[in-house]
């Protein structure tokens, strides 16, 4: 994984890591500005209605 992250940095690309489920996973990688995250740690799967509600709250 670190090799892929380093390659993305060299190519000036951002990375999205999927499957972050626990704090320890986030802690391991959270110090890198090139990485964005998604996974159950942040939100469980949402219905369309719930997603739109969350989206409106964040805008």
CHARMM-style PDB file with segment names, atoms N, HN, CA, C and O in Angstrom:
ATOM      1  N   UNK     1       0.819  -1.165   0.000  1.00  0.00      PROA
ATOM      2  CA  UNK     1       0.000   0.000   0.000  1.00  0.00      PROA
ATOM      3  C   UNK     1       0.881   1.252   0.000  1.00  0.00      PROA
ATOM      4  O   UNK     1       0.595   2.207  -0.722  1.00  0.00      PROA
ATOM      5  N   UNK     2       1.917   1.254   0.780  1.00  0.00      PROA
ATOM      6  HN  UNK     2       2.149   0.478   1.366  1.00  0.00      PROA
ATOM      7  CA  UNK     2       2.803   2.424   0.820  1.00  0.00      PROA
ATOM      8  C   UNK     2       3.419   2.698  -0.547  1.00  0.00      PROA
ATOM      9  O   UNK     2       3.618   3.858  -0.908  1.00  0.00      PROA
ATOM     10  N   UNK     3       3.725   1.648  -1.317  1.00  0.00      PROA
ATOM     11  HN  UNK     3       3.563   0.706  -1.024  1.00  0.00      PROA
ATOM     12  CA  UNK     3       4.287   1.842  -2.661  1.00  0.00      PROA
ATOM     13  C   UNK     3       3.296   2.560  -3.562  1.00  0.00      PROA
ATOM     14  O   UNK     3       3.682   3.448  -4.322  1.00  0.00      PROA
ATOM     15  N   UNK     4       2.029   2.187  -3.487  1.00  0.00      PROA
ATOM     16  HN  UNK     4       1.716   1.465  -2.869  1.00  0.00      PROA
ATOM     17  CA  UNK     4       0.998   2.835  -4.291  1.00  0.00      PROA
ATOM     18  C   UNK     4       0.842   4.289  -3.873  1.00  0.00      PROA
ATOM     19  O   UNK     4       0.715   5.172  -4.721  1.00  0.00      PROA
ATOM     20  N   UNK     5       0.850   4.537  -2.574  1.00  0.00      PROA
ATOM     21  HN  UNK     5       0.953   3.819  -1.886  1.00  0.00      PROA
ATOM     22  CA  UNK     5       0.743   5.908  -2.073  1.00  0.00      PROA
ATOM     23  C   UNK     5       1.925   6.737  -2.540  1.00  0.00      PROA
ATOM     24  O   UNK     5       1.750   7.873  -2.980  1.00  0.00      PROA
ATOM     25  N   UNK     6       3.119   6.188  -2.450  1.00  0.00      PROA
ATOM     26  HN  UNK     6       3.262   5.266  -2.092  1.00  0.00      PROA
ATOM     27  CA  UNK     6       4.308   6.918  -2.898  1.00  0.00      PROA
ATOM     28  C   UNK     6       4.263   7.199  -4.396  1.00  0.00      PROA
ATOM     29  O   UNK     6       4.639   8.288  -4.830  1.00  0.00      PROA
ATOM     30  N   UNK     7       3.805   6.227  -5.196  1.00  0.00      PROA
ATOM     31  HN  UNK     7       3.499   5.343  -4.843  1.00  0.00      PROA
ATOM     32  CA  UNK     7       3.680   6.440  -6.627  1.00  0.00      PROA
ATOM     33  C   UNK     7       2.677   7.557  -6.917  1.00  0.00      PROA
ATOM     34  O   UNK     7       2.918   8.394  -7.787  1.00  0.00      PROA
ATOM     35  N   UNK     8       1.571   7.574  -6.205  1.00  0.00      PROA
ATOM     36  HN  UNK     8       1.376   6.894  -5.498  1.00  0.00      PROA
ATOM     37  CA  UNK     8       0.566   8.627  -6.395  1.00  0.00      PROA
ATOM     38  C   UNK     8       1.158   9.997  -6.076  1.00  0.00      PROA
ATOM     39  O   UNK     8       0.868  10.972  -6.768  1.00  0.00      PROA
ATOM     40  N   UNK     9       1.974  10.076  -5.045  1.00  0.00      PROA
ATOM     41  HN  UNK     9       2.209   9.284  -4.483  1.00  0.00      PROA
ATOM     42  CA  UNK     9       2.622  11.343  -4.700  1.00  0.00      PROA
ATOM     43  C   UNK     9       3.540  11.810  -5.821  1.00  0.00      PROA
ATOM     44  O   UNK     9       3.533  12.985  -6.187  1.00  0.00      PROA
ATOM     45  N   UNK    10       4.325  10.894  -6.360  1.00  0.00      PROA
ATOM     46  HN  UNK    10       4.331   9.940  -6.063  1.00  0.00      PROA
ATOM     47  CA  UNK    10       5.235  11.235  -7.448  1.00  0.00      PROA
ATOM     48  C   UNK    10       4.455  11.748  -8.656  1.00  0.00      PROA
ATOM     49  O   UNK    10       4.891  12.677  -9.335  1.00  0.00      PROA
ATOM     50  N   UNK    11       3.294  11.136  -8.919  1.00  0.00      PROA
ATOM     51  HN  UNK    11       2.939  10.381  -8.367  1.00  0.00      PROA
ATOM     52  CA  UNK    11       2.458  11.526 -10.051  1.00  0.00      PROA
ATOM     53  C   UNK    11       1.502  12.659  -9.710  1.00  0.00      PROA
ATOM     54  O   UNK    11       0.675  13.051 -10.533  1.00  0.00      PROA
ATOM     55  N   UNK    12       1.618  13.183  -8.491  1.00  0.00      PROA
ATOM     56  HN  UNK    12       2.289  12.864  -7.822  1.00  0.00      PROA
ATOM     57  CA  UNK    12       0.760  14.264  -7.999  1.00  0.00      PROA
ATOM     58  C   UNK    12      -0.724  13.906  -8.110  1.00  0.00      PROA
ATOM     59  O   UNK    12      -1.537  14.697  -8.589  1.00  0.00      PROA
ATOM     60  N   UNK    13      -1.050  12.704  -7.659  1.00  0.00      PROA
ATOM     61  HN  UNK    13      -0.390  12.062  -7.271  1.00  0.00      PROA
ATOM     62  CA  UNK    13      -2.426  12.206  -7.684  1.00  0.00      PROA
ATOM     63  C   UNK    13      -2.948  12.080  -6.263  1.00  0.00      PROA
ATOM     64  O   UNK    13      -2.181  11.877  -5.322  1.00  0.00      PROA
ATOM     65  N   UNK    14      -4.254  12.203  -6.119  1.00  0.00      PROA
ATOM     66  HN  UNK    14      -4.878  12.367  -6.883  1.00  0.00      PROA
ATOM     67  CA  UNK    14      -4.904  11.944  -4.834  1.00  0.00      PROA
ATOM     68  C   UNK    14      -5.325  10.480  -4.798  1.00  0.00      PROA
ATOM     69  O   UNK    14      -5.482   9.845  -5.841  1.00  0.00      PROA
ATOM     70  N   UNK    15      -5.504   9.954  -3.599  1.00  0.00      PROA
ATOM     71  HN  UNK    15      -5.376  10.471  -2.752  1.00  0.00      PROA
ATOM     72  CA  UNK    15      -5.913   8.560  -3.404  1.00  0.00      PROA
ATOM     73  C   UNK    15      -7.156   8.542  -2.530  1.00  0.00      PROA
ATOM     74  O   UNK    15      -7.262   9.300  -1.567  1.00  0.00      PROA
ATOM     75  N   UNK    16      -8.098   7.667  -2.875  1.00  0.00      PROA
ATOM     76  HN  UNK    16      -8.012   7.050  -3.658  1.00  0.00      PROA
ATOM     77  CA  UNK    16      -9.257   7.432  -2.019  1.00  0.00      PROA
ATOM     78  C   UNK    16      -9.164   6.000  -1.510  1.00  0.00      PROA
ATOM     79  O   UNK    16      -9.200   5.048  -2.289  1.00  0.00      PROA
ATOM     80  N   UNK    17      -9.044   5.861  -0.208  1.00  0.00      PROA
ATOM     81  HN  UNK    17      -9.015   6.634   0.425  1.00  0.00      PROA
ATOM     82  CA  UNK    17      -9.008   4.542   0.415  1.00  0.00      PROA
ATOM     83  C   UNK    17     -10.420   4.173   0.854  1.00  0.00      PROA
ATOM     84  O   UNK    17     -11.086   4.931   1.559  1.00  0.00      PROA
ATOM     85  N   UNK    18     -10.858   3.013   0.430  1.00  0.00      PROA
ATOM     86  HN  UNK    18     -10.317   2.397  -0.143  1.00  0.00      PROA
ATOM     87  CA  UNK    18     -12.173   2.533   0.814  1.00  0.00      PROA
ATOM     88  C   UNK    18     -12.016   1.463   1.885  1.00  0.00      PROA
ATOM     89  O   UNK    18     -10.984   0.799   1.975  1.00  0.00      PROA
ATOM     90  N   UNK    19     -13.048   1.311   2.684  1.00  0.00      PROA
ATOM     91  HN  UNK    19     -13.886   1.851   2.611  1.00  0.00      PROA
ATOM     92  CA  UNK    19     -13.060   0.225   3.657  1.00  0.00      PROA
ATOM     93  C   UNK    19     -12.497   0.593   5.015  1.00  0.00      PROA
ATOM     94  O   UNK    19     -12.157  -0.299   5.792  1.00  0.00      PROA
ATOM     95  N   UNK    20     -12.385   1.876   5.331  1.00  0.00      PROA
ATOM     96  HN  UNK    20     -12.660   2.602   4.700  1.00  0.00      PROA
ATOM     97  CA  UNK    20     -11.941   2.269   6.667  1.00  0.00      PROA
ATOM     98  C   UNK    20     -13.077   1.941   7.640  1.00  0.00      PROA
ATOM     99  O   UNK    20     -14.164   2.511   7.548  1.00  0.00      PROA
ATOM    100  N   UNK    21     -12.824   1.036   8.555  1.00  0.00      PROA
ATOM    101  HN  UNK    21     -11.941   0.573   8.630  1.00  0.00      PROA
ATOM    102  CA  UNK    21     -13.868   0.571   9.461  1.00  0.00      PROA
ATOM    103  C   UNK    21     -13.598   0.844  10.928  1.00  0.00      PROA
ATOM    104  O   UNK    21     -14.532   0.870  11.730  1.00  0.00      PROA
ATOM    105  N   UNK    22     -12.332   1.049  11.298  1.00  0.00      PROA
ATOM    106  HN  UNK    22     -11.574   1.027  10.646  1.00  0.00      PROA
ATOM    107  CA  UNK    22     -11.997   1.270  12.709  1.00  0.00      PROA
ATOM    108  C   UNK    22     -10.986   2.406  12.838  1.00  0.00      PROA
ATOM    109  O   UNK    22     -10.270   2.725  11.888  1.00  0.00      PROA
ATOM    110  N   UNK    23     -10.938   2.999  14.002  1.00  0.00      PROA
ATOM    111  HN  UNK    23     -11.519   2.740  14.773  1.00  0.00      PROA
ATOM    112  CA  UNK    23     -10.051   4.136  14.272  1.00  0.00      PROA
ATOM    113  C   UNK    23      -8.595   3.801  13.971  1.00  0.00      PROA
ATOM    114  O   UNK    23      -7.863   4.650  13.462  1.00  0.00      PROA
ATOM    115  N   UNK    24      -8.168   2.597  14.271  1.00  0.00      PROA
ATOM    116  HN  UNK    24      -8.762   1.907  14.684  1.00  0.00      PROA
ATOM    117  CA  UNK    24      -6.766   2.217  14.066  1.00  0.00      PROA
ATOM    118  C   UNK    24      -6.382   2.309  12.591  1.00  0.00      PROA
ATOM    119  O   UNK    24      -5.265   2.717  12.270  1.00  0.00      PROA
ATOM    120  N   UNK    25      -7.287   1.937  11.695  1.00  0.00      PROA
ATOM    121  HN  UNK    25      -8.193   1.606  11.955  1.00  0.00      PROA
ATOM    122  CA  UNK    25      -6.999   2.056  10.266  1.00  0.00      PROA
ATOM    123  C   UNK    25      -6.831   3.517   9.874  1.00  0.00      PROA
ATOM    124  O   UNK    25      -5.917   3.870   9.128  1.00  0.00      PROA
ATOM    125  N   UNK    26      -7.702   4.344  10.371  1.00  0.00      PROA
ATOM    126  HN  UNK    26      -8.444   4.058  10.976  1.00  0.00      PROA
ATOM    127  CA  UNK    26      -7.624   5.767  10.067  1.00  0.00      PROA
ATOM    128  C   UNK    26      -6.342   6.371  10.637  1.00  0.00      PROA
ATOM    129  O   UNK    26      -5.668   7.144   9.956  1.00  0.00      PROA
ATOM    130  N   UNK    27      -6.002   6.030  11.866  1.00  0.00      PROA
ATOM    131  HN  UNK    27      -6.550   5.402  12.420  1.00  0.00      PROA
ATOM    132  CA  UNK    27      -4.796   6.554  12.506  1.00  0.00      PROA
ATOM    133  C   UNK    27      -3.533   6.203  11.721  1.00  0.00      PROA
ATOM    134  O   UNK    27      -2.593   6.995  11.655  1.00  0.00      PROA
ATOM    135  N   UNK    28      -3.522   5.026  11.137  1.00  0.00      PROA
ATOM    136  HN  UNK    28      -4.286   4.382  11.191  1.00  0.00      PROA
ATOM    137  CA  UNK    28      -2.352   4.561  10.402  1.00  0.00      PROA
ATOM    138  C   UNK    28      -2.061   5.434   9.186  1.00  0.00      PROA
ATOM    139  O   UNK    28      -0.903   5.603   8.804  1.00  0.00      PROA
ATOM    140  N   UNK    29      -3.103   5.986   8.581  1.00  0.00      PROA
ATOM    141  HN  UNK    29      -4.044   5.849   8.891  1.00  0.00      PROA
ATOM    142  CA  UNK    29      -2.939   6.691   7.317  1.00  0.00      PROA
ATOM    143  C   UNK    29      -3.341   8.161   7.341  1.00  0.00      PROA
ATOM    144  O   UNK    29      -3.116   8.869   6.360  1.00  0.00      PROA
ATOM    145  N   UNK    30      -3.919   8.627   8.416  1.00  0.00      PROA
ATOM    146  HN  UNK    30      -4.101   8.052   9.213  1.00  0.00      PROA
ATOM    147  CA  UNK    30      -4.540   9.946   8.444  1.00  0.00      PROA
ATOM    148  C   UNK    30      -3.558  11.112   8.333  1.00  0.00      PROA
ATOM    149  O   UNK    30      -3.992  12.244   8.121  1.00  0.00      PROA
ATOM    150  N   UNK    31      -2.297  10.886   8.463  1.00  0.00      PROA
ATOM    151  HN  UNK    31      -1.944   9.966   8.635  1.00  0.00      PROA
ATOM    152  CA  UNK    31      -1.338  11.980   8.433  1.00  0.00      PROA
ATOM    153  C   UNK    31      -0.916  12.358   7.020  1.00  0.00      PROA
ATOM    154  O   UNK    31      -0.087  13.250   6.839  1.00  0.00      PROA
ATOM    155  N   UNK    32      -1.468  11.701   6.034  1.00  0.00      PROA
ATOM    156  HN  UNK    32      -2.141  10.976   6.180  1.00  0.00      PROA
ATOM    157  CA  UNK    32      -1.062  11.919   4.650  1.00  0.00      PROA
ATOM    158  C   UNK    32      -2.113  12.750   3.921  1.00  0.00      PROA
ATOM    159  O   UNK    32      -3.250  12.305   3.762  1.00  0.00      PROA
ATOM    160  N   UNK    33      -1.747  13.952   3.476  1.00  0.00      PROA
ATOM    161  HN  UNK    33      -0.824  14.314   3.605  1.00  0.00      PROA
ATOM    162  CA  UNK    33      -2.691  14.853   2.810  1.00  0.00      PROA
ATOM    163  C   UNK    33      -3.115  14.377   1.427  1.00  0.00      PROA
ATOM    164  O   UNK    33      -4.085  14.891   0.871  1.00  0.00      PROA
ATOM    165  N   UNK    34      -2.411  13.411   0.869  1.00  0.00      PROA
ATOM    166  HN  UNK    34      -1.623  12.993   1.321  1.00  0.00      PROA
ATOM    167  CA  UNK    34      -2.756  12.912  -0.459  1.00  0.00      PROA
ATOM    168  C   UNK    34      -3.916  11.923  -0.416  1.00  0.00      PROA
ATOM    169  O   UNK    34      -4.430  11.527  -1.461  1.00  0.00      PROA
ATOM    170  N   UNK    35      -4.325  11.530   0.763  1.00  0.00      PROA
ATOM    171  HN  UNK    35      -3.907  11.852   1.613  1.00  0.00      PROA
ATOM    172  CA  UNK    35      -5.300  10.454   0.898  1.00  0.00      PROA
ATOM    173  C   UNK    35      -6.631  10.978   1.397  1.00  0.00      PROA
ATOM    174  O   UNK    35      -6.694  11.774   2.334  1.00  0.00      PROA
ATOM    175  N   UNK    36      -7.701  10.515   0.751  1.00  0.00      PROA
ATOM    176  HN  UNK    36      -7.650   9.868  -0.010  1.00  0.00      PROA
ATOM    177  CA  UNK    36      -9.068  10.729   1.212  1.00  0.00      PROA
ATOM    178  C   UNK    36      -9.608   9.353   1.591  1.00  0.00      PROA
ATOM    179  O   UNK    36      -9.100   8.331   1.129  1.00  0.00      PROA
ATOM    180  N   UNK    37     -10.633   9.332   2.429  1.00  0.00      PROA
ATOM    181  HN  UNK    37     -11.046  10.162   2.804  1.00  0.00      PROA
ATOM    182  CA  UNK    37     -11.096   8.067   2.993  1.00  0.00      PROA
ATOM    183  C   UNK    37     -12.601   7.921   2.871  1.00  0.00      PROA
ATOM    184  O   UNK    37     -13.337   8.904   2.778  1.00  0.00      PROA
ATOM    185  N   UNK    38     -13.038   6.676   2.874  1.00  0.00      PROA
ATOM    186  HN  UNK    38     -12.440   5.878   2.949  1.00  0.00      PROA
ATOM    187  CA  UNK    38     -14.447   6.387   3.039  1.00  0.00      PROA
ATOM    188  C   UNK    38     -14.571   5.001   3.649  1.00  0.00      PROA
ATOM    189  O   UNK    38     -13.669   4.172   3.536  1.00  0.00      PROA
ATOM    190  N   UNK    39     -15.690   4.770   4.288  1.00  0.00      PROA
ATOM    191  HN  UNK    39     -16.423   5.444   4.380  1.00  0.00      PROA
ATOM    192  CA  UNK    39     -15.911   3.460   4.884  1.00  0.00      PROA
ATOM    193  C   UNK    39     -16.902   3.527   6.019  1.00  0.00      PROA
ATOM    194  O   UNK    39     -17.395   4.597   6.375  1.00  0.00      PROA
ATOM    195  N   UNK    40     -17.189   2.362   6.587  1.00  0.00      PROA
ATOM    196  HN  UNK    40     -16.788   1.493   6.298  1.00  0.00      PROA
ATOM    197  CA  UNK    40     -18.165   2.245   7.671  1.00  0.00      PROA
ATOM    198  C   UNK    40     -17.789   3.075   8.886  1.00  0.00      PROA
ATOM    199  O   UNK    40     -18.658   3.448   9.673  1.00  0.00      PROA
ATOM    200  N   UNK    41     -16.504   3.369   9.049  1.00  0.00      PROA
ATOM    201  HN  UNK    41     -15.798   3.066   8.410  1.00  0.00      PROA
ATOM    202  CA  UNK    41     -16.095   4.175  10.198  1.00  0.00      PROA
ATOM    203  C   UNK    41     -16.790   5.533  10.174  1.00  0.00      PROA
ATOM    204  O   UNK    41     -17.123   6.083  11.224  1.00  0.00      PROA
ATOM    205  N   UNK    42     -17.005   6.064   8.993  1.00  0.00      PROA
ATOM    206  HN  UNK    42     -16.734   5.618   8.140  1.00  0.00      PROA
ATOM    207  CA  UNK    42     -17.611   7.388   8.847  1.00  0.00      PROA
ATOM    208  C   UNK    42     -19.133   7.303   8.758  1.00  0.00      PROA
ATOM    209  O   UNK    42     -19.838   8.051   9.436  1.00  0.00      PROA
ATOM    210  N   UNK    43     -19.636   6.400   7.931  1.00  0.00      PROA
ATOM    211  HN  UNK    43     -19.063   5.793   7.380  1.00  0.00      PROA
ATOM    212  CA  UNK    43     -21.080   6.203   7.771  1.00  0.00      PROA
ATOM    213  C   UNK    43     -21.353   4.775   7.332  1.00  0.00      PROA
ATOM    214  O   UNK    43     -20.609   4.204   6.534  1.00  0.00      PROA
ATOM    215  N   UNK    44     -22.408   4.215   7.851  1.00  0.00      PROA
ATOM    216  HN  UNK    44     -23.012   4.679   8.499  1.00  0.00      PROA
ATOM    217  CA  UNK    44     -22.925   2.952   7.331  1.00  0.00      PROA
ATOM    218  C   UNK    44     -23.654   3.286   6.023  1.00  0.00      PROA
ATOM    219  O   UNK    44     -23.945   4.454   5.768  1.00  0.00      PROA
ATOM    220  N   UNK    45     -23.952   2.278   5.189  1.00  0.00      PROA
ATOM    221  HN  UNK    45     -23.716   1.329   5.396  1.00  0.00      PROA
ATOM    222  CA  UNK    45     -24.710   2.570   3.973  1.00  0.00      PROA
ATOM    223  C   UNK    45     -26.016   3.296   4.308  1.00  0.00      PROA
ATOM    224  O   UNK    45     -26.696   2.957   5.277  1.00  0.00      PROA
ATOM    225  N   UNK    46     -26.352   4.289   3.499  1.00  0.00      PROA
ATOM    226  HN  UNK    46     -25.799   4.565   2.712  1.00  0.00      PROA
ATOM    227  CA  UNK    46     -27.526   5.121   3.750  1.00  0.00      PROA
ATOM    228  C   UNK    46     -28.541   4.979   2.625  1.00  0.00      PROA
ATOM    229  O   UNK    46     -28.181   4.721   1.476  1.00  0.00      PROA
ATOM    230  N   UNK    47     -29.801   5.150   2.967  1.00  0.00      PROA
ATOM    231  HN  UNK    47     -30.093   5.360   3.900  1.00  0.00      PROA
ATOM    232  CA  UNK    47     -30.832   5.253   1.937  1.00  0.00      PROA
ATOM    233  C   UNK    47     -30.639   6.588   1.217  1.00  0.00      PROA
ATOM    234  O   UNK    47     -29.915   7.459   1.699  1.00  0.00      PROA
ATOM    235  N   UNK    48     -31.276   6.742   0.085  1.00  0.00      PROA
ATOM    236  HN  UNK    48     -31.864   6.034  -0.306  1.00  0.00      PROA
ATOM    237  CA  UNK    48     -31.161   7.995  -0.651  1.00  0.00      PROA
ATOM    238  C   UNK    48     -31.643   9.164   0.203  1.00  0.00      PROA
ATOM    239  O   UNK    48     -31.015  10.223   0.221  1.00  0.00      PROA
ATOM    240  N   UNK    49     -32.743   8.975   0.900  1.00  0.00      PROA
ATOM    241  HN  UNK    49     -33.253   8.115   0.885  1.00  0.00      PROA
ATOM    242  CA  UNK    49     -33.299  10.033   1.747  1.00  0.00      PROA
ATOM    243  C   UNK    49     -32.314  10.429   2.848  1.00  0.00      PROA
ATOM    244  O   UNK    49     -32.102  11.617   3.091  1.00  0.00      PROA
ATOM    245  N   UNK    50     -31.722   9.455   3.503  1.00  0.00      PROA
ATOM    246  HN  UNK    50     -31.894   8.490   3.305  1.00  0.00      PROA
ATOM    247  CA  UNK    50     -30.762   9.739   4.569  1.00  0.00      PROA
ATOM    248  C   UNK    50     -29.509  10.413   4.022  1.00  0.00      PROA
ATOM    249  O   UNK    50     -28.965  11.332   4.636  1.00  0.00      PROA
ATOM    250  N   UNK    51     -29.060   9.945   2.861  1.00  0.00      PROA
ATOM    251  HN  UNK    51     -29.502   9.199   2.363  1.00  0.00      PROA
ATOM    252  CA  UNK    51     -27.883  10.549   2.235  1.00  0.00      PROA
ATOM    253  C   UNK    51     -28.124  12.024   1.926  1.00  0.00      PROA
ATOM    254  O   UNK    51     -27.275  12.868   2.210  1.00  0.00      PROA
ATOM    255  N   UNK    52     -29.279  12.332   1.347  1.00  0.00      PROA
ATOM    256  HN  UNK    52     -29.969  11.646   1.117  1.00  0.00      PROA
ATOM    257  CA  UNK    52     -29.585  13.723   1.014  1.00  0.00      PROA
ATOM    258  C   UNK    52     -29.666  14.589   2.263  1.00  0.00      PROA
ATOM    259  O   UNK    52     -29.263  15.752   2.242  1.00  0.00      PROA
ATOM    260  N   UNK    53     -30.183  14.028   3.349  1.00  0.00      PROA
ATOM    261  HN  UNK    53     -30.510  13.083   3.366  1.00  0.00      PROA
ATOM    262  CA  UNK    53     -30.240  14.769   4.613  1.00  0.00      PROA
ATOM    263  C   UNK    53     -28.830  15.094   5.115  1.00  0.00      PROA
ATOM    264  O   UNK    53     -28.551  16.231   5.496  1.00  0.00      PROA
ATOM    265  N   UNK    54     -27.948  14.101   5.115  1.00  0.00      PROA
ATOM    266  HN  UNK    54     -28.174  13.178   4.806  1.00  0.00      PROA
ATOM    267  CA  UNK    54     -26.565  14.310   5.552  1.00  0.00      PROA
ATOM    268  C   UNK    54     -25.882  15.329   4.644  1.00  0.00      PROA
ATOM    269  O   UNK    54     -25.176  16.215   5.125  1.00  0.00      PROA
ATOM    270  N   UNK    55     -26.087  15.206   3.349  1.00  0.00      PROA
ATOM    271  HN  UNK    55     -26.660  14.485   2.958  1.00  0.00      PROA
ATOM    272  CA  UNK    55     -25.474  16.120   2.404  1.00  0.00      PROA
ATOM    273  C   UNK    55     -25.912  17.561   2.656  1.00  0.00      PROA
ATOM    274  O   UNK    55     -25.084  18.472   2.632  1.00  0.00      PROA
ATOM    275  N   UNK    56     -27.179  17.767   2.891  1.00  0.00      PROA
ATOM    276  HN  UNK    56     -27.851  17.027   2.910  1.00  0.00      PROA
ATOM    277  CA  UNK    56     -27.691  19.112   3.168  1.00  0.00      PROA
ATOM    278  C   UNK    56     -27.109  19.677   4.454  1.00  0.00      PROA
ATOM    279  O   UNK    56     -26.848  20.877   4.540  1.00  0.00      PROA
ATOM    280  N   UNK    57     -26.902  18.822   5.462  1.00  0.00      PROA
ATOM    281  HN  UNK    57     -27.114  17.847   5.392  1.00  0.00      PROA
ATOM    282  CA  UNK    57     -26.340  19.275   6.731  1.00  0.00      PROA
ATOM    283  C   UNK    57     -24.899  19.726   6.567  1.00  0.00      PROA
ATOM    284  O   UNK    57     -24.434  20.599   7.301  1.00  0.00      PROA
ATOM    285  N   UNK    58     -24.188  19.141   5.613  1.00  0.00      PROA
ATOM    286  HN  UNK    58     -24.566  18.432   5.017  1.00  0.00      PROA
ATOM    287  CA  UNK    58     -22.768  19.446   5.429  1.00  0.00      PROA
ATOM    288  C   UNK    58     -22.503  20.595   4.478  1.00  0.00      PROA
ATOM    289  O   UNK    58     -21.372  21.073   4.391  1.00  0.00      PROA
ATOM    290  N   UNK    59     -23.515  21.046   3.766  1.00  0.00      PROA
ATOM    291  HN  UNK    59     -24.434  20.658   3.837  1.00  0.00      PROA
ATOM    292  CA  UNK    59     -23.312  22.150   2.815  1.00  0.00      PROA
ATOM    293  C   UNK    59     -23.495  23.491   3.457  1.00  0.00      PROA
ATOM    294  OT1 UNK    59     -23.358  24.518   2.792  1.00  0.00      PROA
TER     295      UNK     59
END
